[in-house]
Amino acid sequence: MTLELVVTAVGPDRPGIVHAVTAALLSVAGNITEAQQFCDAASGRFFMRVCFTSEADQPDTLIGDAFKPVAARCDMQWQL
C-alpha cells in the first residue's frame, strides 16, 4: 500500500539541509512528489515542507530513524 506523507522541518539556515533531508527520504525509499523550502533572512531560520510517498510497512519508524540524525546534525525540529 502506498502512503502519502508530509514532513516539515524548521531550524537554523545552513548549507546542506535540503541534501540531508532528501537523502534521508531516499534511504527509506521515499518518492518526493512536492517540496518547498525557504529561509527567513531576518531570523536566519530555514523552513521546509516535503510531500512524498512510501510503501514502507512502518513508515513512522523508518522515517523517524532516518530523520533523527539529520535533525540533530542540522539542529532542526521536524514533524511527520
Summary of the structure (lengths in Angstrom):
residues: 80
radius of gyration: 12.2
end to end distance: 18.0
largest distance: 42.4
contacts: 225
relative contact order: 0.34
helix: 34%
strand: 41%
